[in-house]
Amino acid sequence: MKQTATTVLIAGAFATIAFDAFGQGLAPMFGYAKLAPVGLANQTLNTVFDSVPKGTAHLLHVFTGMIAYTLGYLMIARPIQKAVMPRMHWSLTAVAYGVALWVFALYVMAHLVAGNKPFLGFSGITWVALWGHIVFAVVAAWVMETRGAVFNWSRKMEPVLA
């Protein structure tokens, strides 16, 4: 359990760094749009809570990348893939998961929650975000697969009190 938790944090850290490096560094360096995940997090938080303390959006971005999205791959995407298509390589699952993260971020959060156009109007940032979420998912999955992180929903829990 402790090793899996450590792996999730390591995977999330590397994936978040890769996402930010790609979306805020490499993409603009090559003439594409620059991602603003903290700006979107701030807009979402302000929509939901009316106002939030400074720094909250940064914390949400870090929490989402290091823990929430990473656990999503480990506890949802990979177990579903193993149950439905057990022979499929993890990298294909990671790419599909990255696309699902993109839909969640740009449709559910940016549009349904924050009130922006769906997929931010399919502007340049939309496509950088797609690739950024795929990069995130592949890096996170690679770290978890390399370190042998496994989550099994069918594991039976031992009762605390007999």
C-alpha positions in Angstrom: 0.0 0.0 0.0 2.8 2.4 1.0 4.7 1.6 -2.2 1.6 2.1 -4.3 1.0 5.5 -2.7 4.6 6.5 -3.3 4.3 5.4 -6.9 1.1 7.4 -7.4 2.8 10.5 -6.1 6.0 10.0 -8.2 3.9 9.3 -11.3 1.7 12.3 -10.7 4.7 14.6 -10.1 6.5 13.5 -13.3 3.3 13.6 -15.3 2.4 17.1 -14.0 5.9 18.4 -14.8 5.6 16.9 -18.3 2.2 18.4 -18.8 3.3 21.9 -17.7 6.6 21.7 -19.6 4.8 20.7 -22.8 1.8 23.1 -22.5 3.5 26.1 -21.0 7.0 25.7 -22.5 7.4 23.5 -25.6 4.1 24.3 -27.3 4.6 28.1 -27.2 8.2 27.7 -28.1 7.1 26.0 -31.3 4.4 28.7 -32.1 1.4 26.9 -30.6 -0.9 28.1 -27.8 0.2 28.2 -24.2 -1.9 26.3 -21.7 -3.2 28.1 -18.6 -4.3 25.3 -16.3 -4.0 27.4 -13.2 -6.1 30.1 -14.8 -8.8 27.6 -15.7 -8.6 26.2 -12.1 -9.0 29.7 -10.7 -11.9 30.5 -13.0 -13.6 27.2 -12.0 -13.1 27.8 -8.3 -14.4 31.4 -8.5 -17.5 30.1 -10.4 -18.2 27.5 -7.8 -17.2 29.3 -4.6 -17.5 33.0 -5.7 -14.0 33.8 -4.5 -11.0 31.9 -3.3 -7.8 32.8 -1.5 -4.7 33.4 -3.7 -2.8 30.2 -4.4 -5.8 27.9 -4.2 -5.8 27.4 -8.0 -2.2 26.3 -7.9 -2.9 23.8 -5.2 -5.9 22.5 -7.1 -3.7 22.1 -10.2 -1.0 20.2 -8.3 -3.6 18.0 -6.4 -5.4 17.1 -9.6 -2.2 16.2 -11.4 -0.3 14.5 -8.6 -3.2 12.6 -7.1 -6.7 12.7 -8.7 -5.9 12.1 -12.4 -3.1 9.6 -11.5 -5.5 7.6 -9.3 -8.0 7.7 -12.1 -5.6 5.8 -14.3 -4.7 3.3 -11.6 -8.1 2.7 -10.2 -10.5 3.2 -13.1 -8.9 3.2 -16.6 -6.4 0.3 -16.2 -8.8 -2.0 -14.3 -11.5 -1.5 -16.9 -9.1 -2.1 -19.7 -7.8 -5.3 -18.0 -11.4 -6.6 -17.6 -12.5 -5.7 -21.1 -9.3 -6.1 -23.2 -6.7 -7.8 -21.0 -4.1 -8.2 -23.8 -4.1 -4.5 -24.9 -0.9 -2.7 -24.1 -1.0 -0.2 -21.3 0.2 2.7 -23.5 -3.0 2.5 -25.6 -5.0 2.7 -22.4 -3.0 5.7 -21.3 -3.7 7.5 -24.6 -7.4 6.8 -24.3 -7.3 8.0 -20.7 -5.5 11.2 -21.8 -8.3 11.9 -24.2 -10.9 11.3 -21.5 -9.0 13.7 -19.2 -9.1 16.3 -22.0 -12.9 15.8 -22.4 -13.3 16.2 -18.6 -11.1 19.3 -18.4 -12.3 21.1 -21.5 -15.9 20.1 -21.6 -17.0 19.3 -18.1 -14.9 21.7 -16.1 -14.2 24.5 -18.6 -17.7 24.5 -20.2 -20.3 23.0 -17.8 -18.7 24.3 -14.6 -16.8 27.5 -15.6 -19.1 28.6 -18.4 -16.7 28.8 -21.3 -17.4 27.6 -24.8 -17.3 23.8 -25.2 -13.7 22.8 -25.6 -12.8 26.5 -25.4 -14.2 27.0 -28.9 -11.8 24.5 -30.5 -9.1 27.2 -30.6 -5.4 26.6 -30.6 -5.4 25.9 -26.9 -7.8 23.1 -27.4 -5.4 21.0 -29.4 -2.4 21.8 -27.1 -4.6 20.7 -24.2 -5.4 17.4 -26.0 -1.7 16.6 -26.5 -0.9 17.8 -23.0 -3.4 15.5 -21.4 -2.1 12.6 -23.5 1.5 13.4 -22.5 0.3 13.5 -18.9 -1.4 10.2 -19.0 1.4 8.4 -20.9 4.0 9.6 -18.4 1.9 8.8 -15.4 1.1 5.3 -16.7 4.7 4.6 -17.7 5.9 5.4 -14.2 3.1 3.3 -12.6 3.6 0.4 -15.0 7.4 0.5 -14.6 7.1 0.5 -10.8 4.5 -2.3 -10.9 1.6 -0.3 -9.4 -1.5 -2.5 -9.5 -5.0 -1.9 -8.2 -7.4 -4.8 -8.0 -11.1 -4.1 -7.3 -11.8 -7.7 -6.6 -9.4 -8.0 -3.7 -11.2 -9.0 -0.6 -10.8 -6.8 2.4 -10.0 -8.4 5.8 -12.4 -7.3 8.5 -10.9 -5.0 11.1 -12.8 -6.7 14.0 -13.4 -10.5 13.9 
